[in-house]
Amino acid sequence: MSITEATTTSVDNGVNVEALLGAREALTAAPPAARFTFSATNEWVNGTHSRTTVEKFFGLGEEQSHRRPYTVDTDHPEIFAAEDNGPTPPEIVLIGLAGCLTAGVASVAQNRGIQLHSVRATVVGSTDLAGILGIDPDVRNGYSSIRVSYQIDADASREELQAVVAQSQKRSAVFDIVTNPTTVVVEVV
């Protein structure tokens, strides 16, 4: 699809690009409003099972709230002598990466006039438990690699879809978090 066709064809991927571009323009004019702080509260349930709630965040210069609190239970599978009450925390990272990248794919496609019909991301993280279990101090605790594979059915060429995914990756907060060092402070208060 050419750029000319995109402007004359109605595309609806469920993304309000005009609102996003308007927000971009407004935040460019008021940089402090673009600084957001997200938070989560985690409570231990039992064993390796815990529950995390997100509700409030700070942005646009003031406290904000989701429509309702959202909770995610995490645990470990039974093969780790746990109850398997939810995904593992490392799986939550994969969920976050998939969700962030896919939201970007929908937004970029909408902005470029590309109608999506289906988008499926498969995200695979490889890890060696020898690090987590203290078996080998030279093995890292986290993922040694993560692979994201997309299957996209859309009114676009393979090259256009590759460009959409590349732009999504470029703008993804979670991709940035996973691929770049982030200062993390852990303390007991």
C-alpha positions as CSV (number, residue, x, y, z in Angstrom):
1,M,0.0,0.0,0.0
2,S,1.4,3.4,-0.9
3,I,1.3,6.5,1.3
4,T,-1.3,8.0,-1.0
5,E,-3.5,4.9,-0.7
6,A,-3.1,5.0,3.1
7,T,-4.5,8.5,3.3
8,T,-7.6,7.6,1.2
9,T,-8.3,4.2,2.9
10,S,-10.1,4.0,6.2
11,V,-8.0,2.0,8.7
12,D,-9.2,1.0,12.1
13,N,-6.8,-0.8,14.4
14,G,-8.5,0.6,17.5
15,V,-5.8,3.2,18.1
16,N,-6.6,6.9,18.4
17,V,-3.5,8.3,16.6
18,E,-4.8,11.8,16.6
19,A,-5.0,11.8,20.4
20,L,-1.5,10.3,20.6
21,L,-0.1,12.9,18.2
22,G,-1.9,15.6,20.2
23,A,-0.4,14.3,23.4
24,R,3.0,14.3,21.8
25,E,2.6,17.9,20.7
26,A,1.3,19.0,24.2
27,L,4.1,17.2,26.0
28,T,6.7,18.6,23.7
29,A,5.6,22.0,24.8
30,A,5.5,21.0,28.5
31,P,8.4,18.5,29.2
32,P,7.8,18.2,32.9
33,A,4.3,16.8,32.2
34,A,5.8,13.9,30.3
35,R,7.6,12.6,33.4
36,F,5.6,9.6,34.7
37,T,6.1,7.4,37.7
38,F,4.4,4.0,37.8
39,S,4.3,1.9,40.9
40,A,3.2,-1.6,42.0
41,T,2.4,-3.0,45.5
42,N,3.3,-6.6,46.1
43,E,2.0,-8.8,49.0
44,W,3.3,-12.2,49.8
45,V,0.4,-14.8,49.9
46,N,2.2,-18.1,50.8
47,G,5.2,-20.0,49.7
48,T,6.4,-18.5,46.4
49,H,3.0,-17.1,45.7
50,S,2.5,-13.3,45.8
51,R,0.0,-10.8,44.5
52,T,0.9,-7.5,42.9
53,T,-1.6,-4.6,42.5
54,V,-1.3,-1.5,40.3
55,E,-3.7,1.3,40.7
56,K,-2.2,4.8,41.0
57,F,0.5,6.4,39.0
58,F,1.9,10.0,38.6
59,G,1.8,11.8,35.3
60,L,0.8,15.1,33.6
61,G,1.9,16.8,36.8
62,E,-0.5,15.0,39.2
63,E,-1.6,11.7,40.7
64,Q,-3.6,9.5,38.2
65,S,-5.5,6.3,38.6
66,H,-6.5,3.4,36.4
67,R,-10.2,2.8,36.0
68,R,-9.8,0.1,38.6
69,P,-7.0,-1.7,40.5
70,Y,-5.4,-4.5,38.5
71,T,-3.9,-7.5,40.2
72,V,-1.5,-10.2,39.0
73,D,-0.6,-13.3,40.9
74,T,2.9,-14.7,40.5
75,D,4.2,-18.1,41.6
76,H,6.4,-20.9,40.4
77,P,5.4,-24.1,38.8
78,E,4.9,-27.4,40.7
79,I,8.2,-28.8,39.4
80,F,9.8,-26.1,41.6
81,A,7.9,-27.5,44.6
82,A,5.5,-24.6,44.4
83,E,1.7,-24.3,44.0
84,D,1.6,-22.8,40.5
85,N,-0.9,-20.0,41.3
86,G,0.2,-17.8,38.5
87,P,3.0,-17.1,36.0
88,T,6.6,-16.8,37.2
89,P,8.0,-13.3,37.6
90,P,10.3,-13.9,34.6
91,E,7.3,-14.8,32.5
92,I,5.7,-11.5,33.6
93,V,8.7,-9.8,32.0
94,L,7.9,-11.6,28.7
95,I,4.2,-10.7,29.0
96,G,5.2,-7.0,29.5
97,L,7.6,-7.1,26.5
98,A,5.0,-8.7,24.3
99,G,2.2,-6.3,25.3
100,C,4.4,-3.2,24.9
101,L,5.7,-4.2,21.5
102,T,2.3,-5.3,20.2
103,A,0.7,-2.0,21.4
104,G,3.4,-0.3,19.4
105,V,2.7,-2.4,16.3
106,A,-1.0,-1.4,16.4
107,S,-0.2,2.2,17.0
108,V,2.5,2.5,14.3
109,A,0.3,0.5,11.8
110,Q,-2.6,2.8,12.5
111,N,-0.4,5.9,12.0
112,R,1.0,4.5,8.7
113,G,-2.5,3.6,7.4
114,I,-1.9,-0.2,7.6
115,Q,-5.0,-2.3,8.4
116,L,-4.2,-5.1,10.8
117,H,-6.2,-8.3,10.7
118,S,-4.3,-10.3,13.3
119,V,-1.1,-10.0,15.2
120,R,0.5,-12.8,17.2
121,A,3.8,-12.5,19.1
122,T,5.6,-15.5,20.5
123,V,8.2,-14.4,23.1
124,V,10.7,-17.0,24.3
125,G,13.2,-16.3,27.1
126,S,16.1,-18.7,27.8
127,T,17.6,-19.0,31.3
128,D,19.8,-21.4,33.2
129,L,18.7,-22.2,36.7
130,A,22.3,-22.9,37.7
131,G,22.6,-19.1,38.4
132,I,19.3,-18.7,40.4
133,L,20.0,-21.8,42.5
134,G,23.6,-20.8,43.2
135,I,25.1,-23.8,41.4
136,D,27.4,-21.8,39.2
137,P,28.3,-18.2,40.1
138,D,29.3,-17.4,36.5
139,V,25.8,-18.1,35.2
140,R,23.5,-15.0,35.3
141,N,20.2,-15.3,37.1
142,G,18.1,-13.7,34.4
143,Y,17.4,-14.5,30.7
144,S,20.5,-15.1,28.6
145,S,18.4,-14.3,25.5
146,I,14.9,-13.3,24.5
147,R,13.4,-13.9,21.1
148,V,10.3,-12.2,19.8
149,S,8.7,-13.6,16.6
150,Y,5.7,-11.9,15.0
151,Q,3.0,-13.4,12.7
152,I,1.1,-10.5,11.3
153,D,-1.8,-10.6,8.8
154,A,-2.2,-7.1,7.4
155,D,-2.8,-5.1,4.3
156,A,0.9,-4.4,3.9
157,S,4.1,-5.9,2.4
158,R,6.6,-7.9,4.5
159,E,9.0,-4.9,4.3
160,E,6.3,-2.5,5.6
161,L,5.5,-4.9,8.5
162,Q,9.2,-5.2,9.3
163,A,9.4,-1.4,9.4
164,V,6.3,-1.3,11.7
165,V,7.8,-3.8,14.1
166,A,11.2,-2.0,14.0
167,Q,9.5,1.3,14.9
168,S,7.5,-0.3,17.7
169,Q,10.8,-1.8,19.1
170,K,12.4,1.6,18.9
171,R,9.7,3.3,20.9
172,S,8.9,0.4,23.4
173,A,9.5,1.2,27.1
174,V,9.7,-2.4,28.0
175,F,12.2,-3.3,25.2
176,D,14.3,-0.4,26.6
177,I,14.0,-1.7,30.2
178,V,15.0,-5.2,29.1
179,T,17.9,-4.2,26.8
180,N,19.5,-1.3,28.8
181,P,20.7,-1.1,32.3
182,T,18.3,0.5,34.7
183,T,19.2,1.7,38.2
184,V,17.3,-0.5,40.7
185,V,17.5,0.2,44.5
186,V,16.2,-2.5,46.8
187,E,15.8,-1.6,50.5
188,V,14.1,-2.6,53.7
189,V,12.3,0.4,55.2
